[in-house]
Amino acid sequence: MLFNSYEFILLYLPVVFAGFFAIARFSRRGAALWLALASLFFYGWWDPRYVVLLLGSIGFNYVMGYTIAHSRVDDAPTARGRALLAFAVTANLALLAYYKYADFFIGTANDLGGFDWALWHVVLPLGISFFTFTQIAFLVDAHRGIAREYNPVHYLLFVTYFPHLIAGPVLHHKQMMPQFGRPETYRLNITNINLGMTIFVIGLLKKVLIADQFALYADPVFNAVQGGTAVTMTEAWVGALAYTFQLYFDFSAYSDMAIGLSKLFNVDLPINFNSPYKSRSIIDFWRRWHITLSNFLRDYLYISLGGNRHGAVRRYFNLLATMVLGGLWHGANWTFVLWGTLHGLYLVINHGWNALRTRLGLPSVPGGAFLAWLVTFVAVVLAWIFFRATTIESAIRLIEGAVGLHGLGSYAALAPHVPETPAMLLAWITAGLLIVKLAPNSLEIAAWLQNWKWRGWMLGYAVGAALVFVMLNFSRVSAFIYFNF
């Protein structure tokens, strides 16, 4: 079920919302269970068979986490706990590897070894990367003594909670479990309802009216290079920029909608986006883009590899290794590995340049801030080409076009596939650039609206009118990009 669908907005959400607060008047535990069961229904809407897989994963990790936590002696980890943690994490990664990477490993072995092994054609369950990483973080936190509450209903809700289940954010046990235990979570809060609906509608507007529009410009270019067409510089940059904005508005829209929906239930989700295309460095970009995944990779992978504790060379290796694995997390394709490798190299260069500037005492230069933003933005755009392309060959073909190896050209060759004129296309690209560079983000807009003088019933009418308007524009309901990961 999609957030941007009639069945979700008109049926699922009102029923779940009303049921939660009606049950909460008599039983907070019953309300939490209702929300967990509703979340399982939300997940099963895609394919009911995979609810069994999700419940099996939850049951296994709950038992292992509880056992690991209670293996501590004098509030310190033990050898038994470490062994249990290693087993549980390995089991989670094995499950993820089977569903997400089995055919990738078989295909790679066939290519490298000349084998002819048949692919298994394993169907990727929705959200498996997110609920697996969420529970790995729980296991590690249980081992460290950070996870301390083990109410089974709350744990079920923690993992299945529908606003985050399919595409994040990646949650931590300590962020969510206390909220499920608060009495105020189970009472209607008009302020939270107003704020939640405002953020949800802003996200819905971004998805339906902006992200899906940029898809109309990006898809023809990437489809062309996939089919072997050599695109011109103009076509390549139109496609690359359109996808850059499509991905931004699509994923940030989901993050906004998840935060807004959760706010309706008085639960705060962590911020996952903070205007990443305003970044003036790749380091800053990864503090702003997919923040919860970045934090997970830092806390549970980069630091575990040694972080920056063993000198500059080891630090750079750890950065590169973390980003390569982060790229592979996004999908079973060498294009994702290359995307992660590029960002790993970007980070190494960025940290190396910062160290060199400090050592040499280099001063700031006029226009340096804009130049730093431009270099960062172009680097990110070029890396997105590998992220979006289905093969390395098609990505390289698009890069060749972007650097002008196939002429300057125009967008005319792909015009039959695009509904707007070149002038309208230029207007959309320009508008996208201005929004991501200069405009406040959704949370800033929501806070501004809430604090404005007409924040009461007039804000409610405005949000309601915007919701009706965007629902009338559900001309084609498309899944969010991060559903694929």
LOVOFI-458056 format. One record per residue: x, y, z of N, C-alpha, C, O in turn. Coordinates in steps of 0.02 Angstrom, whole numbers, plus 50000, padded with zeros to 5 digits. Layout:
BEGIN
XYZXYZXYZXYZ;...
END
This chain:
BEGIN
500424994150000500005000050000500445006250000500935006650037;500275010949959500675017049952500355022849990499745023349994;500775027050018500525033050052500145037450003499675040950023;500355037449940500055041649889499515037949850499525037749789;499045034849886498505031149854497845032549890497845034349948;497295031749854496635033049883496485028249940496215030349991;496665021849931496485017049983496845018550049496575017250103;497465021250044497815022850106497515029050139497375028950199;497415034350101497195040750130496465040550151496295043250204;496035037250112495315037450126495075031750169494545032250201;495435026150170495205020350207495675018250263495495018450322;496285016350245496735013550294496895018450351496805016850409;497125024450333497345029150385496775031150432496885031050492;496175032950407495645034850454495445029150501495325030250560;495415022950475495215017250517495735015950570495565014850628;496375015850551496915014550598496955020050651497035018650710;496895026150629496925031950675496355031650726496465032250786;495745030850701495165030750745495205024750793495065025350852;495395018950767495435012950808495955013650863495845011450919;496525016650847497065017350895496845021450955496935019351013;496545027250943496375031550999495735029251035495645030651094;495295025750999494705022851032494905017351080494665017151137;495355012951059495585007451102496005010251159495975007551215;496385015451146496835018351197496445021051256496735021751310;495805022651248495405025151304495315019751357495205021251416;495365013351337495265007851383495915003951397495995001151451;496375003751347496974999651356497535002251311497485002051250;498075004751342498645006951302498985000951269499205001451212;499024995451303499324989351274498914987051214499184985051163;498244987351221497814985451165497894990051106497874987851049;497984996551119498075001451064498735000151028498765000450967;499264998651067499914997151036499864990850994500144990550939;499494985851019499404979650981499004980950917499154978250864;498484985150923498084986950864498514990150810498464988550751;498954994750831499384998250783499894993350752500054993950693;500144988650792500604983650765500254979050715500524977650662;499644976850731499274972550685499084976350621499094973550566;498904982650629498754986850571499364987650527499314987950466;499954988150559500574988750521500734982350483500974982550427;500584976650514500674970250479500194969750420500384967150367;499584972250428499114972350372499374976850316499344975050257;499654982550335499944987150287500494983650247500534984350186;500924979950282501464976350247501184970750204501414969750148;500694967150230500414961550193500004963450132499844959250091;499824969850127499444972150069499834970650005499544969149953;500504971150009500924969749950500904962249934500774960449877;501034957949982501024950749973500964947550042501454947650080;500384944750059500274942050126500774936650146500904935650205;501064933150097501524927750113502134930250152502414926550192;502344936350139502964938750169502854941450240503334943350273;502224941750262502094943350332502404937950377502654939450431;502374931750354502664926150393503424927250399503704926150453;503744929250345504464930650347504614936250397505074935750437;504224941650394504324947250439504234945150512504644946950554;503704941350526503584939150594504124934350619504314934550677;504364930050573504914925650592505544929450610505884927850659;505694934650571506274938950585506194942450652506664942850691;505584945050665505454948550728505524943850787505844945550837;505214937950782505244933150837505954931050852506154930750911;506344929450800507034927350810507444932850843507804931550891;507384938950818507804944350845507584946450915508004948450955;506944946050930506724947750997507014942851048507284944851099;506974936351032507244931251077507994932051084508264931551139;508334933151028509064933851031509264940151068509744940051107;508924945551056509084951751091508974951151166509384953451205;508414948151185508274947151256508804942751288509044944251343;508994937351253509494932751280510184936151285510534935351334;510364939951234511004943551234511024948451292511524948851328;510494952251300510474957351353510534954151422510874956851466;510214948351432510224945051497510834940451506510894937051557;511284940451456511914936851465512444941251496512994938951512;512294947751503512774952451533512864950951608512384949151642;513454951651632513604950551702513884957051731514354959951705;513574959251786513774965651817513744971251766514174975751764;513224970851724513094975951672513674976651623513804982051597;514024971151611514574971051563514474965251515514234959951536;514654965951451514584960451403515024954551421515544955351453;514814948651399515184942551413515364939051348515114940951294;515794933951352515974930051293515364926651263515294926151202;514934924151307514314920951283513884925951244513614924351191;513834931951271513444937151236513744938951169513374939851120;514404939351166514734940851102514614935351051514504936650992;514624929051074514504923451029513784923551003513654922450944;513314924951048512614925351028512504931150980512124930450931;512834936750993512764942450948513034940750879512714942250829;513614937650875513914935750811513454931050773513354931750712;513154926250808512694921550776512074925050750511864923950693;511774929450791511164932850772511274937650714510874937750667;511814941450715511964946050660512104942150597511874944150543;512474936650602512604932550543511964929750513511884929650452;511504927650556510864924950532510464930350495510174929050443;510464936450522510114941950488510424943550420510074944450371;511094943850418511434945350355511344939750305511304940950245;511314933550330511204927850284510504928250253510424927050193;510004930050293509334930950266509324936350214509034935550160;509644942050230509674947550182510044945550119509844947350064;510594941850127510994939750070510604935150024510644935649963;510214930750054509814926050012509304929849970509264928949910;508924934050002508384937449965508634942949919508344944149866;509174946249940509374952149902509954950849854510004954149802;510394946049871511014945449834511134938549803511654937549771;510684933849812510804927049786510924927149711511424924349687;510474930249673510554930349600511154934549580511484933149529;511304939749618511894943949604512534939849611512974940249569;512594935949664513184931849674513234926349620513784925049595;512674923349604512674918149552512874921149484513284918349449;512584926849466512744930049403513474932249400513794931549348;513734934849456514434936849457514894930849449515394931149413;514724925349483515124919249477515104916649405515614914349379;514524916949374514474914849303514914919049258515254916349214;514924925649270515314930149228516064929049239516444929049191;516274928249301516984927749316517254920749304517834919949282;516854915749317517094908849313516874905049251517064899349241;516464908249210516224904849150515724899349164515634894849123;515394899649223514904894549239514244895949204514144901149173;513794891249211513124892049182512594890249233512114886749219;512704892649294512234891149348511584895049338511594900949321;511034891749350510384894849341510244899749398510404898349456;509954905549382509774910349433509174907749472508754904049446;509134909749535508584907449577507964911749571507414909649590;508034917849544507474922549535507094923549601506474922949603;507464925149653507164926349719506824933149719507114938149698;506204933349742505834939649747506064943449809506084940749864;506234949849800506474953949855505884956449897505474960149871;505834954349960505284956850003505364964350016505914966850025;504804967850016504814975050029505114976450098504954973150147;505554981450099505794983950163506284979450200506444980850257;506514973950169506934969150206507584972350229507834970750283;507864976850189508484980150210508374984450272508794984650317;507794987850275507664992350330507504988450394507774990050447;507054983450390506894980050453507464975450475507504973850534;507894973450430508484969650450508994974050486509244972250539;509144979850457509624984450488509364987050555509744987750603;508714988450558508414990750621508524985650676508674987450733;508444979250659508504974050710509234972350725509394970250781;509674973050677510394972250692510614977550742510984976150788;510374983750732510534989050780510264987350849510594988650899;509664984350853509384982250917509824976950950509944977251011;510064972050911510484966850939511134969750968511344967951023;511444974250930512064977350954511934981551016512324981451064;511374985251016511214989351074511054984951136511214986851192;510744979151124510624974551179511284972051208511364971351268;511764970551164512424968251186512784973751225513144972251273;512694979951205513034985551238512674987951300512934992151337;512084985251313511704987251371511294993551360511044996451409;511224995651298510845001751283510095000151279509685004051304;509914994551248509214992451242509014989151308509304984051328;508514991951342508344989551409507604987851417507414985151469;507194989351368506484987751375506304982151326506484982451267;505934977051350505814971151309505074969151309504914963251308;504644974151312503924972851305503814969951235503954973351185;503554963751228503504960551162503034964351115503154964551055;502494967251141502034971051099502384977251072502324978851013;502744980751116503104986751095503654984951044503774988750997;503984979251054504504977251006504194975750938504464977750887;503634972250938503284970850875503104977350840503194977950779;502854982150878502684988650849503304992450826503294995650774;503834992050865504464995350848504714993350779504944997550740;504674986950762504924984550698504414985650642504614987650587;503774984450656503274984550602502964991350590502624992350540;503074996050634502745002650633502695005350561503205006850530;502095005850535501995006650463502295013050433502495012850375;502345018750469502645024550436503365023450413503585026550364;503735019050447504445018150429504605011450399505155010450374;504135006650400504294999650386504594998450317505054994550311;504335001750266504535000150197505175003650176505595000550144;505255009950193505835013650168506155018150221506435023350205;506105016150284506455019650336506055025550363505485026750344;506365029350408507075029250427507275022950466506845019450493;507935021650468508195016250509508145018450582508415023650601;507795014450622507635016450690508085012950741508345007550728;508155016150799508495013150856507985011650910507515015350921;508105006050944507675003850999507575009451050507015010651073;508115012851069508085017951121507695024051099507465027951141;507615025051032507235030751007506485029551013506095034151025;506275023251004505565021750996505225018851058504675020851075;505555014051091505225010451145504975015051201504415014051225;505365020051223505095024551274504465028151252504025029551293;504415029851188503825033451164503205029051167502655031551179;503285022551154502715018051157502475016951229501915014651240;502885018651277502695017851347502415024151379502185023851436;502425029851343502185036051373501425036551371501135035051319;501095038351425500365039051424500125044151373499595043251342;500505049651364500285054851317500285052551245499955055751203;500645047251229500625044551161499935042251142499755042251083;499545040351191498895037151179498315041951188497735039851194;498465048451190497945053551195497955058051133498485059951109;497365059751109497325064351052497665070951067497575073751121;498055073251019498415079551027498315083650964498605082250911;497905088750969497715092650910498325096050878498375096450817;498785098350920499385101550893499785096750851500015098450796;499865090550875500235085550837499865083450774500165082050723;499195083250778498805081550719498895086850665498995085250606;498855093250685498955098650636499655098450606499735099050545;500155097650649500845097450624500955091350580501275091750527;500705085550602500795079450563500475079750495500775077750445;499865082250492499525082750428499865087850382499895086850321;500125093250412500475098250371501095095150338501195095950278;501505091550378502105088450351501925083050301502255082350249;501405079150316501195073750270500985076650203501185074150151;500585081950204500345084850141500905088050102500915087550040;501385091250136501965093950101502335088350065502525089050007;502435082750100502765077050068502365074250009502655072549958;501715073850018501285071349964501325075849903501345073449846;501325082349914501395087149858502055086049822502075086149760;502595085149860503255084249829503265077849787503555077849732;502965072549812502975066249776502565066549712502815064949658;501945068649718501465068249662501595073649610501565072249550;501715079749632501755085349585502465086849561502545089949508;502975084749599503655086549580504075080449561504335080049506;504135075749607504575069949594504345066049533504745064349490;503695064649528503445060749471503505064649406503555061549353;503505071249410503605075249350504325074649324504425073849264;504805074949369505505074149348505645067149320506095066349279;505265062249342505355055549315505215055349240505505051449203;504755059749218504585060049146505175062449104505215060949045;505635066149134506215068649098506815063949106507225063249060;506875060749163507455056449176507385049849140507875047449111;506805046749142506725040049115506905039349041507245034549023;506685043948997506865043248926507625043148914507855039448871;507995047048952508725047348942509045040848965509455037948929;508875038449024509175032349049508935026249010509315021449001;508325026348985508095020948942508475020948876508615015648848;508625026848851508985027348788509695024448793509895020448751;510065026348845510745023748852510735016348868511205012648849;510215013948902510165006848915510065003048850510294997348843;509725006248802509615003048738510195003848689510155001448633;510735007248710511325007848668511385014548633511855015448594;510925019248645510955025748612511505030048642511585030248703;511885033448600512395038248623512055045048628511855047948578;511995047648689511635053948700512115059848698512715059148711;511845065648681512245071748678512335074548748512055072148797;512755079848752512875082948817512235085748847512105084948906;511835089048806511205091848831510755086448858510475087048912;510675081148819510245075648840510505072348904510115070748949;511155071448908511445068148966511335072249030511145069449082;511445078749025511365082949085510635083849103510465084349162;510195083949054509475084149069509285077849108508945078249159;509505072149083509335065849116509625065449186509295063449234;510265067349192510605066849257510305071749308510185069849365;510175077849287509885082749333509165080949351508955081649408;508785078549301508095076649315508065070949366507645071049411;508515066049359508515060649408508755063049476508505060849527;509235067549476509475070449539508905073649577508855072749638;508475077349543507915080549576507355075549590507025075949642;507245070849545506735065749557506875061949621506435061049664;507495059649628507675055749687507615059849750507365057549801;507845066049746507805070449805507085071449827506925070349885;506655073449781505965074849800505585068449817505125068649858;505755062849785505415056549799505595054049869505145052449908;506235053649885506445050949949506305055750006506095053650061;506405062149995506255066950048505495067250059505275068450115;505105066150006504375065950014504175060050058503755060850103;504465054250046504305048450089504495049950161504115048450207;505085052850171505315054350239504845059350273504685058550332;504635064450236504155069250264503495065850282503225066950336;503255061650237502605058450249502645053650308502175053050347;503215050250315503305045650372503305049550437502975047550485;503675055150439503695059350500503005062150515502785062050573;502655064550464501995067350474501485062250498501105063650544;501485056350467501025051050488501155049050560500695048050600;501795048350577501975046250645501765051550696501565049850752;501815057850676501625063250722500885062850740500685064850794;500465060450694499755059550708499655055050769499175055950806;500105050250778500055045450833500505047450892500645043450936;500725053850891501135056650946501815053250953502095053051008;502075050650898502725047250898503185051150852503015052550795;503775052750877504265056650838504755051950805505105048150839;504795052250739505305048650701505915053150692505845059250689;506515050250687507105054450675507095057550606506825054750559;507375063450602507425066950537507905063250491508455061250512;507695062250430508105058450382508395062750327508825060550288;508155069050322508365073550269508455080550297508045082850337;508985083850276509085090750298509405094750242509995096650246;509025095850189509245099850131509935097750107510395101850107;510035091450087510705089050069511025092450009511635092750005;510625095049963510905098249904511145105349918511375108749872;511095107549980511405113950000512115112850026512455117650044;512335106650029512985104950059513555108050019513535108649957;514075110050056514675112750025515255107850027515825109550010;515125101850047515625096550047515275089850048514685089450067;515625084650028515335077950031515245075750103514765072150119;515695077850147515615076350218514945079050243514575075550276;514805085350226514175088550247513585085150213513055084450243;513675083050150513135079650114512905073550152512295072350159;513375069550177513195063450212512955064650283512735059950317;512995070750306512675072550369511945074750357511555075450404;511775075750294511115078350277510695073350237510075073750239;511005068750201510645064050157510555057350193511045054650219;509945054750194509805048150225510175047650291510585043250302;510025052350335510405053350397510415047050440510945045350468;509855043550445509845037650489510275031950462510575028350501;510305031150396510745026050368511465028150377511885023950395;511625034450366512305036950376512525035650448513095033550460;512085037050496512255036050566512345028650581512785026750619;511925024350550511995017150561512675014750535513035011150569;512855016750474513495014750445514075017250487514575013750494;514015023250513514545025950555514605022150621515155020250642;514035021150655514045018350722514185010850723514515008350770;513945007250672513984999950676514464996850626514614990950629;514725000950579515204998250531515865002050533516384999050547;515835008550520516455012550518516835012250585517435010950586;516475013350639516805013050705517045006050721517575005150750;516655001050702516854994050714517484992250675517874988150698;517574995350617518184994150578518794997650607519364996450586;518675002150654519235005850685519155013250681519515016950714;518685015650639518555022750633519185026650616519545024950569;519315031850655519915035950644520435034950699520835039450713;520415029050730520845027950789521535025150771521955024450816;521665023650708522295020350691522665023950635523005020850594;522615030550634522995034350585522605035950523522065033150511;522875040450482522515043050423522395037750371521845037350343;522905033650356522825028650303522275023650321521845022150280;522285021250383521765016550404521085019950404520575016850387;521065026250424520435029850424520145030250353519545029150343;520565031850305520325032450236520095025650210519595025150173;520455020350228520235013650207519555012050238519115009350204;519455013750301518815012350334518255016250302517695013650294;518385022550284517885026550249517685023350183517095022750167;518185021350145518055018450080517675011950086517195010750050;517885007650133517555001250143516825002250165516384998650142;516715007050208516035008450233515585010650176515015008350171;515825015050133515405017550079515295012250025514765012049995;515785008050012515695002549964515144997949988514694996049950;515164996050052514644991750080513974995350084513454992350075;514005001850097513385005850095513085005950026512465005750019;513505006349975513245006049906512934999349892512394998949862;513254993849913512984987149901512334986149939511894982549915;512264989349998511634988950035511054991249992510494988649999;511164996149949510614998949909510364994249855509794994949833;510764989549834510514984949782511044980149758511644981449763;510804974549730511254969349706511444970749633511214967549587;511884975649625512104977549559512784981049565512894984849613;513224979849518513884983049521513844990549514514304994149534;513294993049486513215000349482513165003449552513435008849563;512835000049598512795002549667513475002149701513655006549741;513854996949686514524996449715514965002249690515325005249729;514915003849626515305009349599515065016049628515475020449642;514415016749637514155022849668514445023649739514675029049757;514425018249778514705018549845515455019849844515715023549886;515805016749795516535017849789516685025149773517145028149801;516295028049728516385035149712516315039549774516725043949786;515785038349812515685042449872516225041149924516405045649962;516475034949927517035033649971517655037549951517995040449994;517785037749886518355041649862518245049149873518705052749892;517625051349862517465058349876517635060149949517945065349962;517425055849995517545057150066518285057150083518525061250122;518655052450053519385052250064519705058750040520115061650074;519515060949980519785067149952519585073049996519995077450010;518955073150018518715078650060519105079150126519325084450145;519185073450159519555073450222520295075150211520595078750250;520575072550156521275074050141521375081450126521865084450148;520905084450089520945091650074520875095850137521235100750146;520425093950181520345097550244520995097350286521205102350315;521305091450287521925090750325522485094950294522875098050330;522515095050227523025098950193522925106350204523405109950216;522305108650199522155115750211522365117950281522655123250291;522205113650330522385115250399523145115450407523415119950440;523485110650377524215110350385524555116350352525025119150380;524315118350293524615123850257524335130650278524615135850260;523795130550317523495136850338523215140850280523255146950280;522905137350231522635140850173522035145050192521605142750228;522005151250167521445155650185520835154350141520895151050089;520265156950162519675156750120519745161650063520095166750069;519425160250007519475164549949518775167149931518285163749946;518735172949900518085175649879517735170749832518045168149785;517105169449844516735164849802516875157549819516615153049785;517275156349870517445149449887516855145249909516825139349893;516385148349944515795144649968515375142149909515145136449909;515275146649860514885144649801515255139249761514945134449739;515905140049753516295135049716516265128349752516205123149719;516315128349818516285122149856515605118749847515575112749838;515055122749848514395119949835514355117049765514095111549755;514595120649715514545118449645514925111949634514665107349603;515535111549659515935105449652515585099549685515555094049657;515325100749745514975095449781514355093149743514235087149736;513965097949718513345096249683513495092349620513165087349606;513975094549581514145091049518514395084049533514225079349498;514805083349585515055076749603514475072049622514475066149603;513995074649659513415070649678513005068749617512785062949612;512895073449571512505072049511512845066549470512505061849447;513495067049459513845061949420513805055049453513745050049418;513835054849519513785048449554513085045549547513005039449543;512575049849546511885047349538511785043749472511335039549467;512185045249422512125041849358512235034349368511865030349340;512735032449408512855025349421512305022449465512135016549458;512025026449509511495024249553510865022549513510535017549528;510715026549463510105025549423510185020549366509715017049350;510775020249336510875015949278510805008649298510965006749354;510575004649251510484997449265511114993449250511184987849275;511564996249210512194992749194512764997749196512655003749188;513364995249206513944999649205514035002649135514225008449128;513904998649083513985001049014513535007049000513745011848970;512905006549022512455012149009512645018349050512565023949026;512905017349110513135023049150513725026449116513745032549112;514205022549092514785025449057514565029048994514835034248977;514065026248959513815029448899513525036348915513605041148877;513185036848972512895043248992513445048049015513405054049001;513955045549049514515049749069514875052549007515065058349005;514955048248957515275050548894514875056348863515165061148839;514205055648865513795061148840513875067348882513895072948855;513905066548948513945072248993514585076348983514575082448992;515125073048964515755076648953515835078848880516365081348861;515325077748839515325080448771515625076048718515775078648664;515735069648731516035065248680515575063948621515805061648568;514935065348629514455064148574514115070648552513555070548526;514455076248562514205082548539513755086048589513515083048637;513645092548576513225096548621512505094748612512155093248661;512265094848550511595092548533511045096448567511135102048590;510455093348569509865096148602509455090348630509645084548626;508895092248658508455087048686507955084548635507505080748651;508035086748573507525085448522507445077948508506885075748495;507985074148512507945066948496507475063248543507175058348523;507425065648604506995062348652506335065948662505925063948703;506235071348624505625075348631504975071248624504505072748660;504935066248580504315062448575504105059048640503515057448650;504585057848685504435054348747504295059148805504135057048860;504345065748791504265070648845503665075048830503595077448774;503215076048879502595079648865502665087148859502215090348832;503215090048882503285097248881503765099648826504145095748798;503725106048812504185109248765504865110148798504925109748859;505395111248757506055112448787506055118248836506415118048886;505665123548822505635129148869505345127148936505585129148988;504815123048934504515120648996504985116049033505025116049095;505355112048995505845107549025506385111549061506575109949118;506635116849029507145121149060506865124449122507225125249172;506235126349121505915129449179505885124649237506015126649294;505725118349224505685113349278506385112149308506455111849369;506885111349265507565110149290507805116049332508105115149385;507665122149307507875128149344507505128649411507805130149462;506855127249410506465127549471506715122349522506765123849581;506865116349497507135111149542507775113349575507875112249635;508225116349536508865118649563508765124149614509085124049667;508325128849600508205134349647507895131849712508055134349766;507445127049707507115124449767507615120949813507645122249873;508015116449784508465112449826509035116749853509335115049904;509195122249818509765126449839509545131949887509915133649934;508955134849876508775140849912508175140149958508135143650009;507715135749943507085135449980507175131950048507615127750055;506765133750097506765130150161506505123050150506115121750104;506725118450194506485111550186505805110850219505545115550248;505525104850214504835103750235504725105050309504225108050328;505195102850351505115103850423505155111150441504805113550486;505585114850405505625122050417504975125550396504735130050431;504695123350340504065126250317503505124750366503105129150383;503485118450390502955116450437503005120450502502495122750528;503615121350527503705125250588503495132450578503185135550622;503655135250520503465142150505502705142850502502435147650529;502365138050470501645138350465501315137750534500825141150549;501605133250575501315132250642501385138550685500955139850728;501895142350674502025148350716501715154650687501755160050717;501415154050629501125159950598500465161750632500175157650667;500225167950622499645170350657499005166450639498565165750681;498965164050579498345160650558498405153150564498105149450525;498805150750614498945143650619498355139350640498385133250633;497815142250665497255138350689496835135350634497095131550593;496195136950633495735133850585495915135450513495775131550468;496225141350501496405143050432496945138450405496925136550347;497425136550448497935131850427497615125050411497805121750363;497135123150452496795116850440496445116850372496475111950335;496105122350356495775122850291496285122650234496165119550182;496845126250244497355126450191497645119550178497725117450121;497805115850232498075109150224497555104550193497725100450150;496935105150214496405101050185496315102350111496235097750071;496325108750092496255110550021496845107849981496745105349925;497455108250009498035105649974497985098049966498175095349914;497725094650017497635087350013497145085549958497265080949919;496585089049956496085087649903496385088949834496295085049788;496745094549828497045096249764497525090949739497505088949681;497965088549784498465083649762498135076949748498355073349703;497605075249785497255068949771496905069149703496845063949670;496685074949683496385075549616496905074849561496735074049503;497545075149580498095074449532498435067649537498995066849514;498085062749566498345055849567498245052749498497905047649491;498535055849447498435053349379498785046649368498535042349332;499365045849400499705039349398500045038349466500465042349487;499855033049499500125031649566500765027649557500745022049531;501325030449579501965027149571502275025649640502185029449687;502625020049644502955018149706503555022749719503825025849673;503745023149781504335027049799504965023249778504985017149781;505485027049758506085023949732506405019449783506655014049765;506415021449846506755017549898506385011249918506625007449959;505795010049889505455003549898505874998049867505804992249886;506314999649819506714994649785507304992349826507644987549807;507434995649883508044994149921507894990549986508344988950024;
END
